[in-house]
Amino acid sequence: MPTSDELKDALSAIFDSQIPNYGDYNLVFGSSRQDNIHGAPGGDTGHCYVIGYRWRPQELVVAPFDGTSLTAGGVPVAINMTNLSHAVQLGGGEYEVGTSTGRTFRFGVQAEGKLPGEGRTIDQSEDQPDFHSFMAELIFRA
């Protein structure tokens, strides 16, 4: 069973392999148990994301990944003030962010992120408050 640090390293590798200036971002694990994402297949399969965020310039990068195999699962999307259509906080601590091109992502970031599989948990207790502060500012500016 991988440790929290080993899982963080795996998610960092997924993000780093797809984002040229990856060192500029703080990373968190986000997931959605509801499949209400535009353009996504139906069902309640949930989604896993490596979410990179930076305060200046303010930007969010959502990188989908396969939570079972810990491999990239789609093209990362950068969201900033030039393409942000909306950012809202939903019930249950989830967020929804969208781009002007119609991409929408819904996710939550928990202090103890649970990946698919038995005992695969990421400790984000130190990262979660900073991420929530970032999202509060992004929502305010949207």
DSSP file with accessible surface (Angstrom, degrees, kcal/mol):
  #  RESIDUE AA STRUCTURE BP1 BP2  ACC     N-H-->O    O-->H-N    N-H-->O    O-->H-N    TCO  KAPPA ALPHA  PHI   PSI    X-CA   Y-CA   Z-CA
    1    1 A M              0   0  167      0, 0.0   118,-0.1     0, 0.0     2,-0.1   0.000 360.0 360.0 360.0 125.0    0.0    0.0    0.0
    2    2 A P        -     0   0   48      0, 0.0   119,-0.3     0, 0.0     2,-0.1  -0.368 360.0-123.1 -71.2 147.5    1.6    3.3   -1.0
    3    3 A T     >  -     0   0   74      1,-0.1     4,-2.3   117,-0.1     5,-0.2  -0.347  28.4-103.0 -78.8 169.1    2.2    6.0    1.6
    4    4 A S  H  > S+     0   0   27      1,-0.2     4,-2.6     2,-0.2     5,-0.2   0.914 123.8  50.5 -58.3 -44.0    0.7    9.5    1.3
    5    5 A D  H  > S+     0   0  108      1,-0.2     4,-2.3     2,-0.2    -1,-0.2   0.883 108.7  51.3 -65.3 -37.6    4.1   10.9    0.2
    6    6 A E  H  > S+     0   0  107      2,-0.2     4,-2.0     1,-0.2    -1,-0.2   0.906 111.0  48.3 -66.0 -39.1    4.5    8.2   -2.5
    7    7 A L  H  X S+     0   0    1     -4,-2.3     4,-2.5     2,-0.2    -2,-0.2   0.912 110.2  51.7 -67.2 -40.4    1.0    9.1   -3.8
    8    8 A K  H  X S+     0   0   62     -4,-2.6     4,-2.6     1,-0.2    -2,-0.2   0.910 109.1  51.0 -61.1 -41.1    1.9   12.8   -3.8
    9    9 A D  H  X S+     0   0  111     -4,-2.3     4,-2.2     2,-0.2    -1,-0.2   0.908 109.4  50.3 -62.5 -41.2    5.1   11.9   -5.8
   10   10 A A  H  X S+     0   0   30     -4,-2.0     4,-1.8     2,-0.2    -2,-0.2   0.919 112.4  46.4 -64.3 -41.9    3.1   10.0   -8.4
   11   11 A L  H  X S+     0   0    9     -4,-2.5     4,-2.4     1,-0.2    -2,-0.2   0.892 110.4  53.4 -69.4 -37.0    0.6   12.9   -8.8
   12   12 A S  H  X S+     0   0   39     -4,-2.6     4,-3.4    -5,-0.2     5,-0.2   0.910 107.5  51.8 -61.3 -41.5    3.5   15.3   -9.1
   13   13 A A  H  X S+     0   0   58     -4,-2.2     4,-1.9     2,-0.2    -2,-0.2   0.898 108.5  51.0 -63.8 -39.1    5.0   13.2  -11.8
   14   14 A I  H  X S+     0   0   11     -4,-1.8     4,-0.5     2,-0.2    -2,-0.2   0.951 116.8  40.4 -60.9 -48.1    1.7   13.2  -13.7
   15   15 A F  H >X S+     0   0    0     -4,-2.4     4,-1.6     1,-0.2     3,-1.6   0.950 114.0  52.0 -66.1 -49.1    1.4   17.0  -13.5
   16   16 A D  H 3< S+     0   0   55     -4,-3.4     6,-0.2     1,-0.3    -1,-0.2   0.824 104.2  57.4 -60.9 -33.0    5.1   17.7  -14.2
   17   17 A S  H 3< S+     0   0   92     -4,-1.9    -1,-0.3    -5,-0.2    -2,-0.2   0.673 116.4  34.9 -73.5 -13.9    5.1   15.6  -17.3
   18   18 A Q  H << S+     0   0   55     -3,-1.6    -2,-0.2    -4,-0.5    -1,-0.2   0.614 106.8  66.9-114.1 -17.1    2.4   17.7  -18.9
   19   19 A I    ><  -     0   0   18     -4,-1.6     3,-1.2     1,-0.1    -1,-0.1  -0.930  63.6-153.2-116.0 119.5    3.0   21.2  -17.7
   20   20 A P  T 3  S+     0   0  125      0, 0.0     3,-0.2     0, 0.0    -1,-0.1   0.886  96.0  34.6 -59.7 -44.0    6.1   23.1  -18.9
   21   21 A N  T >  S+     0   0   64      1,-0.2     3,-2.2     2,-0.1     4,-0.2  -0.251  74.7 148.1-106.5  47.5    6.5   25.4  -15.9
   22   22 A Y  G X   +     0   0  109     -3,-1.2     3,-1.6     1,-0.3    -1,-0.2   0.737  59.0  71.3 -57.2 -26.5    5.3   23.0  -13.3
   23   23 A G  G 3  S+     0   0   67      1,-0.3    -1,-0.3    -3,-0.2    -2,-0.1   0.665  86.6  67.1 -68.2 -13.5    7.5   24.4  -10.6
   24   24 A D  G <  S+     0   0   91     -3,-2.2     2,-0.3     2,-0.0    -1,-0.3   0.533  92.1  79.6 -80.3  -7.6    5.3   27.5  -10.4
   25   25 A Y    <   -     0   0   21     -3,-1.6     2,-0.4    -4,-0.2    29,-0.2  -0.815  68.0-140.1-112.7 144.1    2.3   25.6   -9.0
   26   26 A N  E     -A   53   0A  75     27,-2.8    27,-2.3    -2,-0.3     2,-0.4  -0.761  33.5-141.5 -85.6 143.1    1.2   24.2   -5.7
   27   27 A L  E     +A   52   0A  42     -2,-0.4     2,-0.3    25,-0.2    25,-0.2  -0.899  25.8 167.8-116.7 140.6   -0.5   20.8   -6.2
   28   28 A V  E     -A   51   0A   5     23,-2.1    23,-3.1    -2,-0.4     2,-0.5  -0.947  34.3-115.8-138.2 160.4   -3.5   19.2   -4.6
   29   29 A F  E     -A   50   0A   4     -2,-0.3    81,-0.4    21,-0.2     2,-0.3  -0.850  35.0-178.0 -96.1 129.2   -5.6   16.2   -5.3
   30   30 A G  E     +A   49   0A   0     19,-2.6    19,-2.9    -2,-0.5     2,-0.3  -0.947   2.6 179.6-126.5 150.1   -9.2   16.9   -6.2
   31   31 A S  E     -AB  48 108A  22     77,-2.1    77,-2.4    -2,-0.3     2,-0.4  -0.979  17.0-152.1-147.2 159.5  -12.0   14.6   -7.0
   32   32 A S  E     -A   47   0A   0     15,-1.9    15,-2.1    -2,-0.3    75,-0.1  -0.998   5.5-169.5-132.1 129.4  -15.7   14.6   -7.9
   33   33 A R  S    S+     0   0  135     -2,-0.4     2,-0.4    13,-0.2    13,-0.2   0.615  75.0  72.6 -89.9 -15.7  -18.1   11.8   -7.1
   34   34 A Q  S    S-     0   0   97     11,-0.1     2,-0.8    13,-0.1    72,-0.1  -0.825  72.9-145.5-101.7 143.5  -20.8   13.3   -9.4
   35   35 A D        +     0   0   19     -2,-0.4     8,-0.2     8,-0.3    -1,-0.0  -0.554  54.2 127.8-106.5  65.9  -20.5   13.1  -13.1
   36   36 A N        +     0   0   87     -2,-0.8     2,-0.5     6,-0.1    -1,-0.2  -0.099  32.9 130.3-107.9  34.3  -22.1   16.5  -14.0
   37   37 A I    >   -     0   0   15      4,-0.2     3,-2.2    69,-0.1    68,-0.1  -0.772  64.5-111.7 -96.8 127.2  -19.3   17.7  -16.2
   38   38 A H  T 3  S+     0   0  123     -2,-0.5    66,-0.4     1,-0.3    -1,-0.1  -0.289 101.2  13.2 -56.6 131.9  -20.1   19.0  -19.6
   39   39 A G  T 3  S+     0   0   89      1,-0.3    -1,-0.3    64,-0.1    64,-0.0   0.388  99.8 119.3  84.9  -4.9  -18.8   16.7  -22.3
   40   40 A A  S <  S-     0   0   33     -3,-2.2    -1,-0.3     1,-0.1    -5,-0.0  -0.601  72.2 -97.3 -92.3 154.3  -18.1   13.9  -20.0
   41   41 A P        -     0   0  100      0, 0.0    -4,-0.2     0, 0.0    -1,-0.1  -0.289  46.3-101.8 -65.2 157.0  -19.7   10.4  -20.3
   42   42 A G  S    S+     0   0   70      2,-0.1     3,-0.1    -6,-0.1     2,-0.1  -0.034  73.1  71.6 -72.2 177.1  -22.7    9.7  -18.1
   43   43 A G  S    S-     0   0   56     -8,-0.2    -8,-0.3     1,-0.1     3,-0.2  -0.387  85.5 -83.3 105.5 175.4  -22.8    7.7  -14.9
   44   44 A D  S    S+     0   0  119      1,-0.2    -1,-0.1    -2,-0.1    -2,-0.1  -0.458  74.9 128.1-117.8  56.6  -21.5    8.2  -11.4
   45   45 A T        -     0   0   97     -2,-0.2    -1,-0.2    -3,-0.1   -11,-0.1   0.695  58.1-138.7 -87.0 -20.6  -17.9    7.1  -11.9
   46   46 A G        -     0   0   13    -13,-0.2     2,-0.3    -3,-0.2   -13,-0.2   0.051   9.5-112.5  79.2 164.0  -16.2   10.1  -10.4
   47   47 A H  E     -A   32   0A  41    -15,-2.1   -15,-1.9    59,-0.1     2,-0.4  -0.978  14.3-148.8-135.1 149.5  -13.2   12.0  -11.6
   48   48 A C  E     -AC  31  65A  12     17,-0.6    17,-2.2    -2,-0.3     2,-0.4  -0.963  18.9-178.3-120.6 137.7   -9.7   12.5  -10.3
   49   49 A Y  E     -AC  30  64A   6    -19,-2.9   -19,-2.6    -2,-0.4     2,-0.6  -0.994  29.2-144.2-136.1 140.7   -7.6   15.6  -10.9
   50   50 A V  E     -AC  29  63A   1     13,-2.8    13,-2.5    -2,-0.4     2,-0.6  -0.933  32.9-158.1 -91.8 121.8   -4.2   16.9  -10.0
   51   51 A I  E     -AC  28  62A   0    -23,-3.1   -23,-2.1    -2,-0.6     2,-0.4  -0.925   9.7-167.8-111.3 117.7   -4.9   20.5   -9.5
   52   52 A G  E     +AC  27  61A   0      9,-2.8     9,-3.2    -2,-0.6     2,-0.4  -0.861  12.0 176.3-100.0 137.7   -2.1   23.0   -9.8
   53   53 A Y  E     -AC  26  60A   3    -27,-2.3   -27,-2.8    -2,-0.4     2,-0.3  -0.996  12.6-174.4-142.7 146.8   -2.7   26.6   -8.6
   54   54 A R  E   > - C   0  59A  38      5,-2.2     5,-2.0    -2,-0.4   -29,-0.1  -0.994  20.9-144.9-138.8 147.5   -0.6   29.7   -8.3
   55   55 A W  T   5S+     0   0   67     -2,-0.3     3,-0.4     1,-0.2    -1,-0.1   0.844  79.3  65.9 -79.2 -39.5   -1.4   33.0   -6.7
   56   56 A R  T   5S+     0   0  163      1,-0.5    -1,-0.2     2,-0.1     2,-0.1  -0.971 116.7  15.1-136.6 122.3    0.5   35.3   -9.1
   57   57 A P  T   5S-     0   0   88      0, 0.0    -1,-0.5     0, 0.0     2,-0.2   0.695 110.6-122.5 -64.4 146.7   -0.5   35.4  -11.8
   58   58 A Q  T   5 +     0   0    8     -3,-0.4    23,-0.6    -2,-0.1     2,-0.3  -0.395  50.7 150.0 -66.4 121.1   -3.6   33.7  -10.5
   59   59 A E  E   < -CD  54  80A  18     -5,-2.0    -5,-2.2    -2,-0.2     2,-0.4  -0.991  33.4-156.3-155.3 147.1   -4.1   30.5  -12.4
   60   60 A L  E     -CD  53  79A   0     19,-2.9    19,-3.7    -2,-0.3     2,-0.5  -0.982   8.3-164.2-124.2 132.1   -5.6   27.1  -11.9
   61   61 A V  E     -CD  52  78A   4     -9,-3.2    -9,-2.8    -2,-0.4     2,-0.6  -0.986   4.4-160.9-120.1 122.6   -4.6   24.0  -14.0
   62   62 A V  E     -CD  51  77A   0     15,-2.7    15,-2.4    -2,-0.5   -11,-0.2  -0.917   9.0-176.2-106.1 115.2   -6.8   21.0  -13.9
   63   63 A A  E     -C   50   0A   0    -13,-2.5   -13,-2.8    -2,-0.6    12,-0.1  -0.919  16.0-145.5-115.5 103.9   -5.1   17.8  -15.0
   64   64 A P  E     +C   49   0A  21      0, 0.0     9,-2.4     0, 0.0    10,-0.5  -0.354  23.4 178.1 -65.0 146.1   -7.3   14.7  -15.2
   65   65 A F  E     -CE  48  72A  10    -17,-2.2     2,-0.7     7,-0.3   -17,-0.6  -0.981  37.8-102.4-146.4 159.8   -5.8   11.4  -14.3
   66   66 A D  E  >> - E   0  71A  71      5,-3.3     4,-2.0    -2,-0.3     5,-0.8  -0.755  29.1-157.3 -81.5 113.1   -6.8    7.8  -13.9
   67   67 A G  T  45S+     0   0    7     -2,-0.7    -1,-0.2     1,-0.2   -20,-0.0   0.717  87.8  49.5 -68.0 -21.2   -7.1    7.2  -10.2
   68   68 A T  T  45S+     0   0  101      1,-0.1    -1,-0.2     3,-0.1    -2,-0.0   0.932 123.4  26.4 -82.4 -48.5   -6.6    3.5  -10.4
   69   69 A S  T  45S-     0   0   62      2,-0.1    -2,-0.2     3,-0.0    -1,-0.1   0.568  97.2-130.7 -92.5  -9.6   -3.5    3.4  -12.6
   70   70 A L  T  <5 +     0   0   39     -4,-2.0     2,-0.3     1,-0.2    -3,-0.2   0.931  63.1 129.6  55.1  51.0   -2.1    6.8  -11.5
   71   71 A T  E   <S-E   66   0A  72     -5,-0.8    -5,-3.3     1,-0.0    -1,-0.2  -0.910  70.0 -78.3-128.1 158.1   -1.6    7.8  -15.2
   72   72 A A  E     -E   65   0A  50     -2,-0.3    -7,-0.3    -7,-0.2     3,-0.1  -0.233  40.2-172.2 -54.4 141.3   -2.6   10.9  -17.1
   73   73 A G        -     0   0   50     -9,-2.4     2,-0.3     1,-0.3    -8,-0.3   0.178  56.7 -19.4-126.0  16.6   -6.2   10.8  -18.1
   74   74 A G  S    S-     0   0   35    -10,-0.5    -1,-0.3    -8,-0.0    -8,-0.0  -0.946  86.1 -52.8 163.1 178.5   -6.7   13.7  -20.4
   75   75 A V        -     0   0  111     -2,-0.3   -13,-0.1    -3,-0.1   -57,-0.0  -0.667  56.4-119.6 -82.9 126.9   -5.4   17.1  -21.5
   76   76 A P        -     0   0   27      0, 0.0     2,-0.5     0, 0.0   -13,-0.2  -0.340  23.8-146.0 -63.3 147.9   -4.8   19.6  -18.7
   77   77 A V  E     -D   62   0A  20    -15,-2.4   -15,-2.7     2,-0.0     2,-0.4  -0.981   1.8-148.1-121.6 124.7   -6.8   22.8  -18.8
   78   78 A A  E     -D   61   0A  41     -2,-0.5     2,-0.5   -17,-0.2   -17,-0.2  -0.779  14.0-167.6 -90.6 132.1   -5.4   26.1  -17.6
   79   79 A I  E     +D   60   0A   0    -19,-3.7   -19,-2.9    -2,-0.4     2,-0.2  -0.987  21.8 142.3-124.9 122.3   -7.9   28.5  -16.2
   80   80 A N  E >>  -D   59   0A  36     -2,-0.5     4,-1.5   -21,-0.2     3,-1.3  -0.776  66.5 -72.1-143.6-171.6   -7.0   32.1  -15.5
   81   81 A M  T 34 S+     0   0   70    -23,-0.6   -22,-0.1     1,-0.3    -2,-0.0   0.689 124.0  60.3 -67.0 -14.4   -8.6   35.6  -15.8
   82   82 A T  T 34 S+     0   0  126      1,-0.1    -1,-0.3    18,-0.0    -3,-0.0   0.734 122.1  18.2 -84.4 -21.2   -8.4   35.5  -19.6
   83   83 A N  T <4 S+     0   0   36     -3,-1.3    17,-2.5    16,-0.0     2,-0.4   0.340  87.5 124.1-131.8   7.6  -10.7   32.4  -20.0
   84   84 A L  E  <  +F   99   0A  29     -4,-1.5    15,-0.3    15,-0.2     3,-0.1  -0.569  26.1 173.5 -74.3 121.2  -12.5   32.0  -16.7
   85   85 A S  E     -     0   0A  64     13,-2.7     2,-0.3    -2,-0.4    14,-0.2   0.798  65.7 -14.8 -94.1 -37.2  -16.3   32.0  -17.3
   86   86 A H  E     -F   98   0A  51     12,-1.1    12,-2.4    56,-0.1    -1,-0.4  -0.985  46.9-169.9-162.5 155.4  -17.3   31.1  -13.8
   87   87 A A  E     +F   97   0A   6     -2,-0.3     2,-0.3    10,-0.2    10,-0.2  -0.919  22.8 164.3-148.5 121.9  -16.1   29.9  -10.4
   88   88 A V  E     -F   96   0A  58      8,-2.5     8,-2.4    -2,-0.3     2,-0.5  -0.974  35.1-125.8-138.8 152.8  -18.5   29.0   -7.6
   89   89 A Q  E     -F   95   0A 116     -2,-0.3     6,-0.3     6,-0.2     2,-0.2  -0.880  31.7-161.5 -97.9 131.2  -18.5   27.1   -4.4
   90   90 A L    >   -     0   0   51      4,-3.5     3,-0.9    -2,-0.5     4,-0.2  -0.521  31.8 -73.8-101.9 173.2  -21.1   24.4   -4.2
   91   91 A G  G >  S+     0   0   69      1,-0.2     3,-1.0    -2,-0.2    -1,-0.2  -0.240 114.9  35.3 -62.4 154.4  -22.6   22.5   -1.3
   92   92 A G  G 3  S-     0   0   76      1,-0.2    -1,-0.2    -3,-0.1    -2,-0.0   0.649 130.3 -73.0  76.1  11.8  -20.5   19.9    0.4
   93   93 A G  G <  S+     0   0   26     -3,-0.9    16,-0.5     1,-0.3    -1,-0.2   0.588  93.9 136.9  80.8   8.9  -17.3   21.9   -0.1
   94   94 A E  E <   - G   0 108A  33     -3,-1.0    -4,-3.5    -4,-0.2     2,-0.3  -0.513  39.2-149.0 -85.9 160.4  -17.1   21.3   -3.9
   95   95 A Y  E     -FG  89 107A   4     12,-3.4    12,-2.3    -6,-0.3     2,-0.4  -0.899   4.9-154.9-122.1 155.5  -16.2   23.9   -6.5
   96   96 A E  E     +FG  88 106A  27     -8,-2.4    -8,-2.5    -2,-0.3     2,-0.4  -0.998  16.0 176.6-129.7 128.3  -17.2   24.3  -10.1
   97   97 A V  E     -FG  87 105A   0      8,-2.4     8,-3.0    -2,-0.4     2,-0.3  -0.970   4.8-174.6-127.8 146.5  -15.0   26.3  -12.5
   98   98 A G  E     -FG  86 104A   0    -12,-2.4   -13,-2.7    -2,-0.4   -12,-1.1  -0.957  15.7-134.0-140.9 159.2  -15.5   26.8  -16.2
   99   99 A T  E >   -F   84   0A   4      4,-2.6     3,-1.9    -2,-0.3   -15,-0.2  -0.718  30.7-111.9-108.7 163.5  -13.8   28.3  -19.2
  100  100 A S  T 3  S+     0   0   85    -17,-2.5   -16,-0.1     1,-0.3    -1,-0.1   0.666 116.5  62.6 -67.6 -14.5  -15.1   30.6  -21.9
  101  101 A T  T 3  S-     0   0  116    -18,-0.3    -1,-0.3     2,-0.1   -18,-0.0   0.401 124.0 -99.9 -90.8   1.1  -14.7   27.7  -24.3
  102  102 A G  S <  S+     0   0   47     -3,-1.9     2,-0.4     1,-0.3    -2,-0.1   0.444  74.6 139.8 100.0   0.4  -17.2   25.6  -22.4
  103  103 A R        -     0   0   98    -66,-0.0    -4,-2.6   -64,-0.0     2,-0.4  -0.650  28.5-174.3 -77.7 132.6  -15.0   23.3  -20.3
  104  104 A T  E     - G   0  98A   8    -66,-0.4     2,-0.4    -2,-0.4    -6,-0.2  -0.993   8.2-169.9-131.7 136.5  -16.4   22.8  -16.8
  105  105 A F  E     - G   0  97A   3     -8,-3.0    -8,-2.4    -2,-0.4     2,-0.4  -0.988   4.0-167.6-127.3 137.8  -14.9   21.0  -13.9
  106  106 A R  E     + G   0  96A  42     -2,-0.4     2,-0.3   -10,-0.2   -10,-0.2  -0.989  27.2 141.2-124.2 128.9  -16.5   20.1  -10.6
  107  107 A F  E     - G   0  95A   0    -12,-2.3   -12,-3.4    -2,-0.4     2,-0.3  -0.989  36.2-141.1-160.0 161.8  -14.3   18.9   -7.7
  108  108 A G  E     -BG  31  94A   2    -77,-2.4   -77,-2.1    -2,-0.3     2,-0.5  -0.935  11.0-147.9-125.8 151.8  -13.6   18.9   -4.0
  109  109 A V        -     0   0    1    -16,-0.5     2,-0.3    -2,-0.3   -79,-0.1  -0.977  21.5-166.3-122.1 113.7  -10.3   19.0   -2.2
  110  110 A Q        -     0   0   91     -2,-0.5     3,-0.4   -81,-0.4   -81,-0.2  -0.676  32.5-123.7-101.3 154.3  -10.3   17.2    1.1
  111  111 A A  S    S+     0   0   34      1,-0.3    13,-3.9    -2,-0.3    14,-0.6   0.842 115.4  35.4 -62.1 -31.2   -7.8   17.3    4.0
  112  112 A E  E    S-H  123   0B 114     11,-0.2     2,-0.4    12,-0.2    -1,-0.3  -0.865  88.4-158.7-124.8  92.1   -7.6   13.5    3.5
  113  113 A G  E     -H  122   0B   2      9,-2.4     9,-3.1    -2,-0.5     2,-0.6  -0.607   3.4-152.2 -77.8 128.9   -8.0   12.8   -0.2
  114  114 A K  E     -H  121   0B 124     -2,-0.4     7,-0.2     7,-0.2     3,-0.1  -0.898   8.0-163.4-107.8 114.2   -9.1    9.2   -1.0
  115  115 A L        -     0   0    8      5,-2.8     5,-0.4    -2,-0.6   -47,-0.1  -0.523  41.2 -78.9 -84.9 160.4   -8.0    7.7   -4.3
  116  116 A P  S    S+     0   0   45      0, 0.0    -1,-0.1     0, 0.0     2,-0.1  -0.306  97.0  50.8 -57.7 141.4   -9.7    4.7   -5.7
  117  117 A G  S >  S-     0   0   53     -3,-0.1     3,-1.1     2,-0.0     2,-0.3  -0.177  99.1 -52.5 109.6 157.6   -8.5    1.5   -4.1
  118  118 A E  T 3  S-     0   0  174      1,-0.2     3,-0.1    -2,-0.1    -3,-0.0  -0.446 115.8  -8.9 -69.0 123.9   -8.1    0.2   -0.5
  119  119 A G  T 3  S+     0   0   35     -2,-0.3     2,-1.2     1,-0.2    -1,-0.2   0.684  84.1 142.4  69.3  20.3   -6.1    2.5    1.8
  120  120 A R    <   +     0   0   34     -3,-1.1    -5,-2.8    -5,-0.4     2,-0.4  -0.731  25.0 155.7 -97.8  89.7   -4.9    5.0   -0.9
  121  121 A T  E     -H  114   0B  38     -2,-1.2     2,-0.5  -119,-0.3    -7,-0.2  -0.942  32.8-152.8-123.8 137.2   -5.1    8.3    1.0
  122  122 A I  E     -H  113   0B   1     -9,-3.1    -9,-2.4    -2,-0.4     2,-0.7  -0.933  17.1-136.2-109.3 125.2   -3.3   11.5    0.6
  123  123 A D  E     +H  112   0B  80     -2,-0.5   -11,-0.2   -11,-0.2     3,-0.1  -0.725  36.6 158.1 -80.9 113.3   -2.8   13.8    3.6
  124  124 A Q     >  +     0   0    5    -13,-3.9     4,-3.0    -2,-0.7     3,-0.3   0.044  29.5 122.4-120.8  22.5   -3.6   17.3    2.4
  125  125 A S  T  4 S+     0   0   59    -14,-0.6    -1,-0.1     1,-0.3   -13,-0.1   0.808  80.8  42.3 -61.0 -29.6   -4.3   18.8    5.8
  126  126 A E  T  4 S+     0   0  172    -15,-0.2     4,-0.4     2,-0.1    -1,-0.3   0.768 119.5  43.5 -85.5 -26.4   -1.6   21.5    5.4
  127  127 A D  T  > S+     0   0   55     -3,-0.3     4,-2.2   -16,-0.1    -2,-0.2   0.784  97.6  72.5 -88.2 -30.8   -2.4   22.2    1.7
  128  128 A Q  H  X S+     0   0   43     -4,-3.0     4,-2.6     1,-0.2     5,-0.2   0.901  93.8  51.1 -59.1 -45.9   -6.2   22.4    1.9
  129  129 A P  H  > S+     0   0   74      0, 0.0     4,-2.1     0, 0.0    -1,-0.2   0.918 111.8  48.3 -61.1 -39.6   -6.6   25.7    3.8
  130  130 A D  H  > S+     0   0   62     -4,-0.4     4,-2.5     2,-0.2    -2,-0.2   0.917 111.8  49.9 -65.1 -41.5   -4.3   27.5    1.3
  131  131 A F  H  X S+     0   0    0     -4,-2.2     4,-2.7     1,-0.2    -1,-0.2   0.922 109.5  50.5 -63.2 -43.2   -6.2   26.0   -1.6
  132  132 A H  H  X S+     0   0   48     -4,-2.6     4,-2.3     1,-0.2    -1,-0.2   0.895 110.3  50.3 -63.5 -36.9   -9.6   27.1   -0.1
  133  133 A S  H  X S+     0   0   68     -4,-2.1     4,-2.0    -5,-0.2    -1,-0.2   0.917 110.2  50.6 -64.2 -42.6   -8.2   30.6    0.3
  134  134 A F  H  X S+     0   0    0     -4,-2.5     4,-2.5     1,-0.2    -2,-0.2   0.935 111.3  47.6 -59.0 -47.7   -7.0   30.6   -3.3
  135  135 A M  H  X S+     0   0    0     -4,-2.7     4,-2.9     1,-0.2     5,-0.2   0.880 107.0  56.8 -65.0 -36.3  -10.5   29.5   -4.5
  136  136 A A  H  X S+     0   0   59     -4,-2.3     4,-2.1     1,-0.2    -1,-0.2   0.925 110.8  44.4 -60.3 -41.8  -12.2   32.2   -2.4
  137  137 A E  H  X S+     0   0   54     -4,-2.0     4,-2.2     2,-0.2    -2,-0.2   0.911 112.5  51.5 -69.1 -40.5  -10.1   34.8   -4.2
  138  138 A L  H  X S+     0   0    0     -4,-2.5     4,-1.2     1,-0.2    -2,-0.2   0.929 111.2  47.8 -62.0 -42.5  -10.8   33.2   -7.6
  139  139 A I  H  < S+     0   0   50     -4,-2.9     3,-0.4     1,-0.2    -1,-0.2   0.914 110.4  52.3 -64.4 -41.3  -14.5   33.2   -6.9
  140  140 A F  H  < S+     0   0  178     -4,-2.1    -1,-0.2     1,-0.2    -2,-0.2   0.896 113.4  43.7 -61.4 -38.9  -14.4   36.8   -5.8
  141  141 A R  H  <        0   0  117     -4,-2.2    -1,-0.2    -5,-0.1    -2,-0.2   0.636 360.0 360.0 -82.5 -16.0  -12.6   37.9   -9.0
  142  142 A A     <        0   0   68     -4,-1.2   -57,-0.1    -3,-0.4   -56,-0.1  -0.213 360.0 360.0 -67.8 360.0  -14.8   35.8  -11.3
